[in-house]
Amino acid sequence: MPYRERATPELEAAGLQVTVPSALFDGAAAHRFYEESLDEIELGAAIGFDGICVNEHHQMAYGMMPSPNLMLASLARRTKDVALATLGTSVALYNPPTRVAEEFAMLDCLTGGRVIAGFPVGTSMDANYAYGMDPSTLRERYHEAVELVTRAWTEPEVFSFDGRFTQLRYVSIWPRPMQRPHPPVWIPGGSSIETWAWTVERDYLYAHLSYSGYQSATRSVAGYWETVERMGREPNPYRTAFLQLVCVGQSADQIEETYGPHVEYFYNHLLPPARPAFADAPGYRSLGSMRAAFERGRAASTADPGRARTWKDFVDSGAVVAGTPKEVTEELEHVLRTLKVGHLLVLNQIGSMPHPVAMENIRLTATEVLPKLREIWDDTPYRDEWWIRPPRADDGQR
């Protein structure tokens, strides 16, 4: 949910994350952007997407959903059948984290059991710089908070919780989620090796959010699957999700003219970490993950830091999958099979993209691309254990 108008020189000079000056905010424009975003999400829900997704960011023009659960509450009665996911709610930032358990339980009841609960550690910009969370304790806080939330969802009796960061004499949330044992838990990540093992151990879904595209993500996702194998778990593609930017049109020239400026604005100005100083607070990333990143070669980029990247750069690198419906379908099938991914997250609204352009991109993707990809893993023995399961009338639940 970006601030879609191109930033003024004053706004760009100040930066679009963390320290973006609130005096430059236009409330009337924001109202229009929220309306447009809800229209786009509802269109996708109505014409073919299996689920719709929102996220959480703070003090950013890149993403103006500091409370994703408010967006899902707005969508709860404006959508039918589709999953409503948040990737996610930064559970470590809530005190106490039972607030998250309560809100997701409310949403699950409001939607009739259609909620997917995404729990990110949170970017360093959000958690450390905007919210002031100690980076050295953030991950421990996060693990403790997720444990508390899942226990609050599942334990039938009142219990006490005595954690390092949260102590509660009485835990007994009301309402409780409709889905049993609880809504599917998805863990968004960006290649932290600790996240892989922790997610596999708890049998949560790992959602790889890589805005650099599938080509650069290949080695990272391979590392995740190596972790799955090492821990003796089933290599089920449905235990993963992958985010991909997608632009669909009728011809190469038309596609570049329509989408190119907005993709370039997204990557060169909006997408964090546009200001490297806010990318990783000391202690935010573990030594093991930093070492793994260097070994993958990510720390030794050959790109010219002084050159703004172009539409061609993003398409050639796979950061954006763009083309006719047939071309996009073929490339996305390659993405899914190469990465062995069971859940494809599609980003159709990008940067400063005008509302009519985003609506057409969503329409083409939903009607001419996704139907050809939906059954890609049907000829395998794997079942999707990480999707919503709305209770049926005969389930005995009240």
Secondary structure, DSSP 8 states (H G I E B T S, - for coil): ----S---HHHHHH-SBSS--GGG--HHHHHHHHHHHHHHHHHHHHHT-SEEEE---SSBSS---S-HHHHHHHHHTT--SSEEEES---GGGSSSTHHHHHHHHHHHHHTTS-EEEE-----HIIIIIIS---HHHHHHHHHHHHHHHHHHHH-SS-EEEE-SS-EEEEE--SS--SSSS-S-EEEEESS-HHHHHHHHHHT-EEEE--TT-HHHHHHHHHHHHHHHHHTT----GGGEEEEEEEEE-SSHHHHHHHHHHHHHHIIIIISS-SSGGGT--TTSS-HHHHHHHHHTTTTS--S-TTS---HHHHHHTTSEEEESHHHHHHHHHHHHHHHT-SEEEEE---TT--HHHHHHHHHHIIIIIGGGTTTTTTTSS----SS-----GGG---
